[in-house]
Every structure is written in structure tokens, then in C-alpha cells.
Amino acid sequence: MTEAPDPTGALADATAADPAAGLRAVRSLRALADRLETLQVLRARELGWSWQDIADALGVSRQAVHQKHHRRTA
């Protein structure tokens, strides 16, 4: 698994006048959000949450969250 970009300074770069810096910040923040989502979904499943409970918390469909994460929880 490749390591996610370091989000340090990402918020500062997000408002930079240079679009390249701003877009790098967006990529870093997305990678961080994806990692946090995965960790929290795994934890929720360990605690017995249903796919519907997780979907409701994330504001997505049960099918979407299950399709994205079910292999990691098997």
C-alpha cells in the first residue's frame, strides 16, 4: 500500500494563488479523508455496527458503503 501524501501544510496550500499548490492540497486532504473513513468503518464494524448504521452516519447508501469497504472487513 502506498503511503498517503503528508497533509502537513495542506490547508495552508489550499488557498494558495498557485493552482498547482491548491490542487496538491486537495489531493492530500482527500487521501487523509479516505484513510480516516476506512479506519472508522473498520472500527464501527468491530463494534457491531450494521452497514446501514455506517451508511447513515456517512450520508451515503448502504450499498455504496458496503461495496467500498466490505472486502476490508471480511
The 8 nearest C-alpha neighbors of each residue, nearest first, counted from 0:
[[1, 2, 3, 34, 4, 30, 71, 33],
 [2, 0, 3, 4, 30, 34, 5, 31],
 [1, 3, 0, 4, 5, 30, 34, 31],
 [4, 2, 30, 5, 1, 31, 27, 34],
 [5, 3, 27, 6, 2, 30, 31, 26],
 [4, 6, 7, 3, 27, 9, 8, 31],
 [7, 5, 9, 27, 8, 4, 28, 31],
 [8, 6, 9, 5, 10, 11, 27, 4],
 [7, 9, 11, 10, 6, 12, 24, 5],
 [10, 8, 24, 6, 12, 11, 7, 13],
 [11, 9, 13, 12, 8, 24, 14, 7],
 [10, 12, 8, 9, 13, 14, 15, 24],
 [11, 13, 15, 9, 21, 10, 14, 20],
 [14, 12, 21, 10, 24, 11, 15, 9],
 [13, 15, 12, 21, 11, 16, 10, 17],
 [16, 14, 12, 17, 13, 21, 20, 18],
 [15, 17, 18, 14, 21, 20, 12, 13],
 [16, 18, 15, 19, 20, 21, 14, 12],
 [19, 17, 21, 20, 22, 16, 15, 23],
 [18, 20, 22, 17, 21, 23, 24, 15],
 [21, 19, 23, 18, 17, 22, 12, 24],
 [20, 22, 13, 18, 24, 12, 19, 23],
 [21, 23, 25, 19, 24, 20, 18, 26],
 [24, 22, 26, 20, 25, 21, 19, 27],
 [25, 23, 9, 27, 21, 13, 22, 26],
 [24, 26, 22, 28, 23, 27, 29, 21],
 [25, 27, 23, 29, 24, 28, 30, 22],
 [28, 26, 24, 30, 6, 4, 25, 29],
 [27, 29, 31, 25, 30, 26, 32, 24],
 [30, 28, 32, 26, 31, 27, 33, 25],
 [31, 29, 33, 27, 28, 32, 3, 26],
 [30, 32, 28, 34, 29, 33, 35, 27],
 [31, 33, 29, 35, 34, 30, 36, 28],
 [34, 32, 36, 30, 31, 35, 29, 37],
 [33, 35, 37, 31, 36, 32, 38, 30],
 [34, 36, 32, 38, 37, 33, 39, 31],
 [37, 35, 33, 39, 34, 38, 40, 32],
 [36, 38, 34, 40, 35, 39, 41, 33],
 [39, 37, 35, 41, 36, 40, 42, 34],
 [38, 40, 42, 36, 41, 37, 43, 35],
 [39, 41, 43, 37, 42, 38, 36, 44],
 [42, 40, 44, 38, 39, 43, 37, 45],
 [43, 41, 39, 45, 40, 44, 38, 46],
 [42, 44, 40, 46, 48, 45, 41, 39],
 [43, 45, 47, 48, 41, 46, 42, 40],
 [46, 44, 42, 43, 47, 41, 48, 72],
 [47, 45, 43, 44, 48, 42, 41, 49],
 [46, 48, 44, 45, 49, 43, 42, 50],
 [49, 47, 44, 43, 46, 52, 50, 53],
 [50, 48, 52, 51, 47, 53, 44, 43],
 [49, 51, 53, 52, 61, 54, 65, 48],
 [50, 52, 54, 61, 49, 53, 55, 60],
 [53, 51, 49, 55, 50, 54, 48, 56],
 [52, 54, 56, 50, 51, 55, 57, 49],
 [53, 55, 51, 61, 59, 57, 56, 60],
 [54, 56, 58, 52, 53, 57, 51, 59],
 [55, 57, 53, 54, 58, 52, 59, 51],
 [58, 56, 54, 55, 59, 53, 64, 60],
 [57, 59, 55, 56, 54, 60, 53, 61],
 [60, 58, 54, 57, 55, 63, 61, 64],
 [61, 59, 63, 62, 54, 64, 58, 55],
 [60, 62, 54, 51, 64, 63, 50, 65],
 [61, 63, 65, 60, 64, 66, 50, 54],
 [64, 62, 60, 66, 61, 65, 67, 59],
 [63, 65, 67, 61, 66, 62, 54, 68],
 [64, 66, 69, 62, 68, 67, 63, 61],
 [67, 65, 63, 64, 68, 62, 69, 70],
 [66, 68, 64, 65, 63, 69, 70, 62],
 [69, 67, 65, 71, 70, 66, 64, 72],
 [68, 70, 65, 72, 71, 66, 67, 73],
 [71, 69, 73, 72, 68, 67, 66, 65],
 [70, 72, 69, 68, 73, 41, 37, 67],
 [71, 73, 69, 70, 41, 68, 44, 45],
 [72, 70, 71, 69, 68, 41, 44, 45]]
